[in-house]
Amino acid sequence: MAKNIKRTRLFFLALTLLFLTTCTPSPSLLTDLKEWDLVWISDSSGFGVPDLLAVDIQQDTGIKVNVHDLSKGGLRAAEVLAALKDENWPDAKLSQLSTLIPEAEFIVVGGSPLELNAYDHPIMPCMGTGPYDFDPYPPDTYTSFKNNLDAIYKEIFRARAGKPTIVRSYGIWYRPAWWKAGNVMDECVKRVGGFNTALKEVAAEFRVPFTDLSDAFNGLNHDQDPAELNYLGSDGEHPNTAGQKVIADFIRQLGYEPVTP
């Protein structure tokens, strides 16, 4: 009888220890950390945004954010992938990727669809004021781009080795003022929309939250120009401080839940 009572007590003690072990917050949870490293990877659409996002994060979480801004004019997803795989990549900024990603708690992924040594793509005419000389827009226009994004996410999660990581992505905005003037609105909506869809689809495969900035930069009907909404700087192309804040806010609204691909 005494032995049975002892065994019963040991059994319940073991259950209690198991409960405490599984219910006690793990020190590896992101919210338990005092600092996060934010790695921002984008073309010029992201200039100035990571510092603003870092302020938002600190306000929301109380966690200090160390910003690693790898934004670069014309940055290609193909470049990002190459630099992730080669720590000796010749670009001084991108060469940091292989060492930064393993330690980064927050990563924003972006880049253009151009290949490494290419200077043309069906989306490119829509990135300017014209003249609009379009190449064909075949169904596989974004296949290579999506393959590069897929490989980028795989490299990121491989480097993070199972550690909780916040990964986010965003799409670009439309330029209705340019396209209406050139009578190419429908064609450019199709091409730029295809780019955003490619970003969104690959992000979804890895459960990465994605935000479409055209909802803010182009109004509810996506027919307003960001210049008319005072979101662009004096060059008429890149976001000003107000536009940068919009981008940071949209990413902030995606929350801080880590990604489990």
BALOBA-1460 file (C-alpha; in Angstrom, 3 decimals):
// residues 261
<rec num="1" residu="m" x="0.000" y="0.000" z="0.000"/>
<rec num="2" residu="a" x="2.804" y="2.392" z="1.003"/>
<rec num="3" residu="k" x="4.673" y="1.561" z="-2.198"/>
<rec num="4" residu="n" x="1.603" y="2.357" z="-4.283"/>
<rec num="5" residu="i" x="1.160" y="5.715" z="-2.532"/>
<rec num="6" residu="k" x="4.843" y="6.520" z="-3.153"/>
<rec num="7" residu="r" x="4.533" y="5.603" z="-6.823"/>
<rec num="8" residu="t" x="1.412" y="7.738" z="-7.136"/>
<rec num="9" residu="r" x="3.198" y="10.710" z="-5.584"/>
<rec num="10" residu="l" x="6.178" y="10.262" z="-7.898"/>
<rec num="11" residu="f" x="3.826" y="10.048" z="-10.867"/>
<rec num="12" residu="f" x="2.085" y="13.324" z="-9.988"/>
<rec num="13" residu="l" x="5.447" y="14.968" z="-9.253"/>
<rec num="14" residu="a" x="6.630" y="13.991" z="-12.716"/>
<rec num="15" residu="l" x="3.438" y="15.381" z="-14.259"/>
<rec num="16" residu="t" x="3.894" y="18.644" z="-12.360"/>
<rec num="17" residu="l" x="7.488" y="18.998" z="-13.559"/>
<rec num="18" residu="l" x="6.405" y="18.266" z="-17.108"/>
<rec num="19" residu="f" x="3.651" y="20.891" z="-16.885"/>
<rec num="20" residu="l" x="6.037" y="23.531" z="-15.530"/>
<rec num="21" residu="t" x="8.605" y="22.732" z="-18.201"/>
<rec num="22" residu="t" x="6.150" y="23.016" z="-21.084"/>
<rec num="23" residu="c" x="4.317" y="26.068" z="-19.770"/>
<rec num="24" residu="t" x="7.300" y="28.158" z="-18.692"/>
<rec num="25" residu="p" x="8.170" y="30.652" z="-21.472"/>
<rec num="26" residu="s" x="11.268" y="29.610" z="-23.377"/>
<rec num="27" residu="p" x="14.200" y="32.034" z="-23.187"/>
<rec num="28" residu="s" x="14.449" y="31.724" z="-26.960"/>
<rec num="29" residu="l" x="11.098" y="33.507" z="-27.495"/>
<rec num="30" residu="l" x="11.624" y="36.754" z="-29.378"/>
<rec num="31" residu="t" x="9.756" y="38.799" z="-26.813"/>
<rec num="32" residu="d" x="12.185" y="37.629" z="-24.128"/>
<rec num="33" residu="l" x="15.121" y="39.189" z="-25.921"/>
<rec num="34" residu="k" x="16.414" y="42.658" z="-25.089"/>
<rec num="35" residu="e" x="17.555" y="43.401" z="-28.628"/>
<rec num="36" residu="w" x="16.539" y="42.430" z="-32.160"/>
<rec num="37" residu="d" x="18.616" y="42.671" z="-35.294"/>
<rec num="38" residu="l" x="16.574" y="43.990" z="-38.227"/>
<rec num="39" residu="v" x="17.940" y="43.171" z="-41.683"/>
<rec num="40" residu="w" x="16.240" y="45.182" z="-44.407"/>
<rec num="41" residu="i" x="16.711" y="43.928" z="-47.987"/>
<rec num="42" residu="s" x="15.132" y="46.026" z="-50.741"/>
<rec num="43" residu="d" x="15.632" y="48.209" z="-53.756"/>
<rec num="44" residu="s" x="15.270" y="52.001" z="-53.531"/>
<rec num="45" residu="s" x="11.577" y="51.680" z="-52.668"/>
<rec num="46" residu="g" x="12.742" y="50.955" z="-49.125"/>
<rec num="47" residu="f" x="15.171" y="53.834" z="-48.687"/>
<rec num="48" residu="g" x="14.731" y="55.399" z="-45.250"/>
<rec num="49" residu="v" x="12.140" y="52.880" z="-44.056"/>
<rec num="50" residu="p" x="14.080" y="50.540" z="-41.725"/>
<rec num="51" residu="d" x="14.996" y="53.274" z="-39.244"/>
<rec num="52" residu="l" x="11.343" y="54.296" z="-38.992"/>
<rec num="53" residu="l" x="10.259" y="50.685" z="-38.606"/>
<rec num="54" residu="a" x="12.824" y="50.222" z="-35.834"/>
<rec num="55" residu="v" x="11.242" y="53.100" z="-33.900"/>
<rec num="56" residu="d" x="7.810" y="51.499" z="-34.320"/>
<rec num="57" residu="i" x="9.065" y="48.141" z="-33.105"/>
<rec num="58" residu="q" x="10.681" y="49.639" z="-30.028"/>
<rec num="59" residu="q" x="7.510" y="51.562" z="-29.205"/>
<rec num="60" residu="d" x="5.391" y="48.428" z="-29.557"/>
<rec num="61" residu="t" x="7.652" y="45.937" z="-27.803"/>
<rec num="62" residu="g" x="10.168" y="47.865" z="-25.723"/>
<rec num="63" residu="i" x="12.901" y="45.921" z="-27.507"/>
<rec num="64" residu="k" x="15.965" y="47.746" z="-28.843"/>
<rec num="65" residu="v" x="16.410" y="47.280" z="-32.593"/>
<rec num="66" residu="n" x="19.768" y="47.204" z="-34.345"/>
<rec num="67" residu="v" x="19.200" y="48.215" z="-37.967"/>
<rec num="68" residu="h" x="21.150" y="46.666" z="-40.822"/>
<rec num="69" residu="d" x="19.972" y="48.581" z="-43.872"/>
<rec num="70" residu="l" x="20.940" y="46.693" z="-47.031"/>
<rec num="71" residu="s" x="18.654" y="48.645" z="-49.351"/>
<rec num="72" residu="k" x="20.257" y="49.431" z="-52.682"/>
<rec num="73" residu="g" x="19.057" y="51.181" z="-55.812"/>
<rec num="74" residu="g" x="18.005" y="48.624" z="-58.404"/>
<rec num="75" residu="l" x="18.685" y="45.690" z="-56.090"/>
<rec num="76" residu="r" x="17.852" y="42.398" z="-57.815"/>
<rec num="77" residu="a" x="16.546" y="39.321" z="-56.060"/>
<rec num="78" residu="a" x="19.170" y="37.391" z="-58.034"/>
<rec num="79" residu="e" x="21.883" y="39.479" z="-56.338"/>
<rec num="80" residu="v" x="20.437" y="38.769" z="-52.918"/>
<rec num="81" residu="l" x="20.454" y="35.048" z="-53.579"/>
<rec num="82" residu="a" x="24.011" y="35.105" z="-54.894"/>
<rec num="83" residu="a" x="25.236" y="37.056" z="-51.858"/>
<rec num="84" residu="l" x="23.471" y="34.697" z="-49.449"/>
<rec num="85" residu="k" x="25.387" y="31.829" z="-50.987"/>
<rec num="86" residu="d" x="28.758" y="33.587" z="-51.265"/>
<rec num="87" residu="e" x="30.252" y="35.364" z="-48.259"/>
<rec num="88" residu="n" x="32.853" y="36.866" z="-50.597"/>
<rec num="89" residu="w" x="30.272" y="38.486" z="-52.868"/>
<rec num="90" residu="p" x="31.957" y="41.608" z="-54.304"/>
<rec num="91" residu="d" x="29.259" y="44.071" z="-53.212"/>
<rec num="92" residu="a" x="30.398" y="45.393" z="-49.811"/>
<rec num="93" residu="k" x="26.859" y="45.857" z="-48.531"/>
<rec num="94" residu="l" x="25.381" y="42.563" z="-49.692"/>
<rec num="95" residu="s" x="28.456" y="40.599" z="-48.627"/>
<rec num="96" residu="q" x="27.235" y="41.092" z="-45.046"/>
<rec num="97" residu="l" x="24.175" y="38.916" z="-45.648"/>
<rec num="98" residu="s" x="25.823" y="35.594" z="-44.887"/>
<rec num="99" residu="t" x="26.856" y="36.817" z="-41.443"/>
<rec num="100" residu="l" x="23.851" y="39.011" z="-40.633"/>
<rec num="101" residu="i" x="21.015" y="36.606" z="-41.463"/>
<rec num="102" residu="p" x="21.920" y="33.895" z="-38.900"/>
<rec num="103" residu="e" x="21.656" y="36.512" z="-36.129"/>
<rec num="104" residu="a" x="18.654" y="38.463" z="-37.449"/>
<rec num="105" residu="e" x="15.346" y="38.252" z="-35.601"/>
<rec num="106" residu="f" x="13.499" y="40.464" z="-38.120"/>
<rec num="107" residu="i" x="14.057" y="40.279" z="-41.885"/>
<rec num="108" residu="v" x="12.309" y="42.162" z="-44.679"/>
<rec num="109" residu="v" x="12.790" y="40.638" z="-48.124"/>
<rec num="110" residu="g" x="12.597" y="42.450" z="-51.458"/>
<rec num="111" residu="g" x="14.319" y="42.916" z="-54.801"/>
<rec num="112" residu="s" x="13.616" y="43.438" z="-58.482"/>
<rec num="113" residu="p" x="12.937" y="40.641" z="-60.987"/>
<rec num="114" residu="l" x="15.986" y="41.427" z="-63.152"/>
<rec num="115" residu="e" x="18.545" y="38.667" z="-63.500"/>
<rec num="116" residu="l" x="22.178" y="39.266" z="-62.545"/>
<rec num="117" residu="n" x="23.489" y="40.379" z="-65.914"/>
<rec num="118" residu="a" x="20.228" y="41.502" z="-67.487"/>
<rec num="119" residu="y" x="19.127" y="45.085" z="-68.025"/>
<rec num="120" residu="d" x="15.673" y="44.526" z="-69.400"/>
<rec num="121" residu="h" x="12.486" y="42.861" z="-68.227"/>
<rec num="122" residu="p" x="8.814" y="43.144" z="-69.274"/>
<rec num="123" residu="i" x="8.113" y="45.237" z="-66.145"/>
<rec num="124" residu="m" x="10.821" y="47.830" z="-66.818"/>
<rec num="125" residu="p" x="8.957" y="50.179" z="-69.224"/>
<rec num="126" residu="c" x="6.364" y="50.738" z="-66.472"/>
<rec num="127" residu="m" x="9.035" y="51.991" z="-64.092"/>
<rec num="128" residu="g" x="9.361" y="55.299" z="-65.935"/>
<rec num="129" residu="t" x="7.516" y="58.052" z="-67.751"/>
<rec num="130" residu="g" x="8.012" y="56.553" z="-71.207"/>
<rec num="131" residu="p" x="8.346" y="56.136" z="-74.078"/>
<rec num="132" residu="y" x="6.602" y="52.819" z="-73.605"/>
<rec num="133" residu="d" x="8.132" y="50.219" z="-75.883"/>
<rec num="134" residu="f" x="6.851" y="46.907" z="-74.579"/>
<rec num="135" residu="d" x="8.426" y="43.504" z="-74.951"/>
<rec num="136" residu="p" x="6.028" y="40.542" z="-74.923"/>
<rec num="137" residu="y" x="4.543" y="39.543" z="-71.558"/>
<rec num="138" residu="p" x="4.523" y="35.716" z="-71.603"/>
<rec num="139" residu="p" x="2.941" y="33.598" z="-68.854"/>
<rec num="140" residu="d" x="6.379" y="32.676" z="-67.466"/>
<rec num="141" residu="t" x="7.499" y="36.310" z="-67.081"/>
<rec num="142" residu="y" x="8.023" y="35.954" z="-63.338"/>
<rec num="143" residu="t" x="8.985" y="32.278" z="-63.123"/>
<rec num="144" residu="s" x="12.704" y="32.917" z="-62.707"/>
<rec num="145" residu="f" x="11.997" y="35.679" z="-60.191"/>
<rec num="146" residu="k" x="9.775" y="33.378" z="-58.146"/>
<rec num="147" residu="n" x="12.449" y="30.688" z="-58.220"/>
<rec num="148" residu="n" x="14.971" y="33.198" z="-56.878"/>
<rec num="149" residu="l" x="12.598" y="34.287" z="-54.104"/>
<rec num="150" residu="d" x="11.929" y="30.665" z="-53.204"/>
<rec num="151" residu="a" x="15.665" y="30.019" z="-52.902"/>
<rec num="152" residu="i" x="16.163" y="33.216" z="-50.863"/>
<rec num="153" residu="y" x="13.586" y="32.152" z="-48.288"/>
<rec num="154" residu="k" x="15.119" y="28.687" z="-48.098"/>
<rec num="155" residu="e" x="18.555" y="30.196" z="-47.498"/>
<rec num="156" residu="i" x="17.179" y="32.495" z="-44.809"/>
<rec num="157" residu="f" x="15.446" y="29.715" z="-42.892"/>
<rec num="158" residu="r" x="18.436" y="27.409" z="-43.318"/>
<rec num="159" residu="a" x="20.718" y="30.096" z="-41.866"/>
<rec num="160" residu="r" x="18.319" y="30.748" z="-38.982"/>
<rec num="161" residu="a" x="18.410" y="27.022" z="-38.138"/>
<rec num="162" residu="g" x="14.978" y="26.829" z="-36.538"/>
<rec num="163" residu="k" x="15.282" y="29.985" z="-34.435"/>
<rec num="164" residu="p" x="12.092" y="32.087" z="-34.319"/>
<rec num="165" residu="t" x="12.289" y="34.717" z="-37.035"/>
<rec num="166" residu="i" x="9.979" y="37.520" z="-38.152"/>
<rec num="167" residu="v" x="10.056" y="37.652" z="-41.955"/>
<rec num="168" residu="r" x="8.006" y="40.112" z="-43.999"/>
<rec num="169" residu="s" x="7.574" y="41.179" z="-47.627"/>
<rec num="170" residu="y" x="5.844" y="44.019" z="-49.446"/>
<rec num="171" residu="g" x="4.666" y="44.887" z="-52.944"/>
<rec num="172" residu="i" x="5.233" y="48.076" z="-54.915"/>
<rec num="173" residu="w" x="2.770" y="50.763" z="-55.915"/>
<rec num="174" residu="y" x="1.303" y="51.834" z="-59.262"/>
<rec num="175" residu="r" x="2.014" y="55.052" z="-61.181"/>
<rec num="176" residu="p" x="-1.350" y="55.999" z="-62.700"/>
<rec num="177" residu="a" x="-0.251" y="59.543" z="-63.625"/>
<rec num="178" residu="w" x="2.537" y="58.199" z="-65.817"/>
<rec num="179" residu="w" x="0.583" y="55.348" z="-67.301"/>
<rec num="180" residu="k" x="-2.569" y="57.304" z="-68.085"/>
<rec num="181" residu="a" x="-0.484" y="59.957" z="-69.846"/>
<rec num="182" residu="g" x="1.151" y="57.243" z="-71.945"/>
<rec num="183" residu="n" x="-2.148" y="55.408" z="-72.516"/>
<rec num="184" residu="v" x="-0.666" y="52.234" z="-71.004"/>
<rec num="185" residu="m" x="-2.609" y="52.023" z="-67.749"/>
<rec num="186" residu="d" x="-4.078" y="48.560" z="-68.286"/>
<rec num="187" residu="e" x="-0.829" y="47.105" z="-69.600"/>
<rec num="188" residu="c" x="1.247" y="48.405" z="-66.687"/>
<rec num="189" residu="v" x="-1.318" y="47.409" z="-64.076"/>
<rec num="190" residu="k" x="-1.076" y="43.904" z="-65.497"/>
<rec num="191" residu="r" x="2.720" y="43.843" z="-65.442"/>
<rec num="192" residu="v" x="3.299" y="45.489" z="-62.082"/>
<rec num="193" residu="g" x="0.374" y="43.578" z="-60.624"/>
<rec num="194" residu="g" x="2.030" y="40.384" z="-61.834"/>
<rec num="195" residu="f" x="5.182" y="41.351" z="-59.967"/>
<rec num="196" residu="n" x="3.241" y="41.916" z="-56.740"/>
<rec num="197" residu="t" x="1.394" y="38.646" z="-57.221"/>
<rec num="198" residu="a" x="4.701" y="36.798" z="-57.614"/>
<rec num="199" residu="l" x="5.988" y="38.330" z="-54.374"/>
<rec num="200" residu="k" x="2.775" y="37.464" z="-52.561"/>
<rec num="201" residu="e" x="2.538" y="33.883" z="-53.847"/>
<rec num="202" residu="v" x="6.082" y="32.924" z="-52.881"/>
<rec num="203" residu="a" x="5.729" y="34.606" z="-49.498"/>
<rec num="204" residu="a" x="2.549" y="32.594" z="-48.886"/>
<rec num="205" residu="e" x="4.377" y="29.345" z="-49.616"/>
<rec num="206" residu="f" x="6.621" y="30.099" z="-46.642"/>
<rec num="207" residu="r" x="3.831" y="31.628" z="-44.515"/>
<rec num="208" residu="v" x="5.539" y="35.006" z="-44.728"/>
<rec num="209" residu="p" x="3.085" y="37.890" z="-44.192"/>
<rec num="210" residu="f" x="2.898" y="40.224" z="-47.195"/>
<rec num="211" residu="t" x="1.508" y="43.731" z="-47.532"/>
<rec num="212" residu="d" x="0.374" y="45.425" z="-50.746"/>
<rec num="213" residu="l" x="1.451" y="49.065" z="-50.606"/>
<rec num="214" residu="s" x="-0.803" y="50.053" z="-53.500"/>
<rec num="215" residu="d" x="-3.637" y="50.027" z="-50.959"/>
<rec num="216" residu="a" x="-2.062" y="53.142" z="-49.437"/>
<rec num="217" residu="f" x="-0.032" y="54.689" z="-52.252"/>
<rec num="218" residu="n" x="-2.840" y="54.433" z="-54.830"/>
<rec num="219" residu="g" x="-6.001" y="54.834" z="-52.770"/>
<rec num="220" residu="l" x="-8.784" y="52.327" z="-52.253"/>
<rec num="221" residu="n" x="-9.447" y="51.940" z="-55.988"/>
<rec num="222" residu="h" x="-5.750" y="51.842" z="-56.883"/>
<rec num="223" residu="d" x="-6.260" y="54.687" z="-59.355"/>
<rec num="224" residu="q" x="-4.546" y="57.580" z="-57.543"/>
<rec num="225" residu="d" x="-0.908" y="58.487" z="-58.051"/>
<rec num="226" residu="p" x="1.361" y="58.580" z="-54.967"/>
<rec num="227" residu="a" x="2.677" y="61.969" z="-56.096"/>
<rec num="228" residu="e" x="-0.869" y="63.360" z="-55.826"/>
<rec num="229" residu="l" x="-1.080" y="61.930" z="-52.310"/>
<rec num="230" residu="n" x="2.231" y="63.620" z="-51.380"/>
<rec num="231" residu="y" x="4.027" y="60.347" z="-50.704"/>
<rec num="232" residu="l" x="6.950" y="60.971" z="-53.081"/>
<rec num="233" residu="g" x="10.029" y="63.166" z="-52.843"/>
<rec num="234" residu="s" x="11.236" y="65.915" z="-55.157"/>
<rec num="235" residu="d" x="12.473" y="63.382" z="-57.737"/>
<rec num="236" residu="g" x="8.889" y="62.198" z="-58.240"/>
<rec num="237" residu="e" x="9.907" y="58.553" z="-57.861"/>
<rec num="238" residu="h" x="11.075" y="57.659" z="-54.367"/>
<rec num="239" residu="p" x="9.061" y="57.934" z="-51.145"/>
<rec num="240" residu="n" x="9.496" y="61.031" z="-49.030"/>
<rec num="241" residu="t" x="9.348" y="60.858" z="-45.236"/>
<rec num="242" residu="a" x="5.547" y="60.540" z="-45.306"/>
<rec num="243" residu="g" x="5.750" y="57.709" z="-47.828"/>
<rec num="244" residu="q" x="8.483" y="55.967" z="-45.862"/>
<rec num="245" residu="k" x="6.317" y="56.164" z="-42.769"/>
<rec num="246" residu="v" x="3.424" y="54.574" z="-44.656"/>
<rec num="247" residu="i" x="5.611" y="51.637" z="-45.653"/>
<rec num="248" residu="a" x="6.858" y="51.208" z="-42.085"/>
<rec num="249" residu="d" x="3.286" y="51.386" z="-40.766"/>
<rec num="250" residu="f" x="2.027" y="48.774" z="-43.224"/>
<rec num="251" residu="i" x="4.760" y="46.366" z="-42.189"/>
<rec num="252" residu="r" x="4.118" y="47.191" z="-38.548"/>
<rec num="253" residu="q" x="0.458" y="46.235" z="-39.030"/>
<rec num="254" residu="l" x="1.552" y="42.718" z="-39.998"/>
<rec num="255" residu="g" x="2.511" y="42.202" z="-36.358"/>
<rec num="256" residu="y" x="5.478" y="40.432" z="-34.811"/>
<rec num="257" residu="e" x="4.523" y="36.789" z="-34.999"/>
<rec num="258" residu="p" x="7.552" y="34.730" z="-36.077"/>
<rec num="259" residu="v" x="7.302" y="32.670" z="-39.226"/>
<rec num="260" residu="t" x="7.112" y="28.895" z="-39.174"/>
<rec num="261" residu="p" x="7.528" y="27.782" z="-42.798"/>
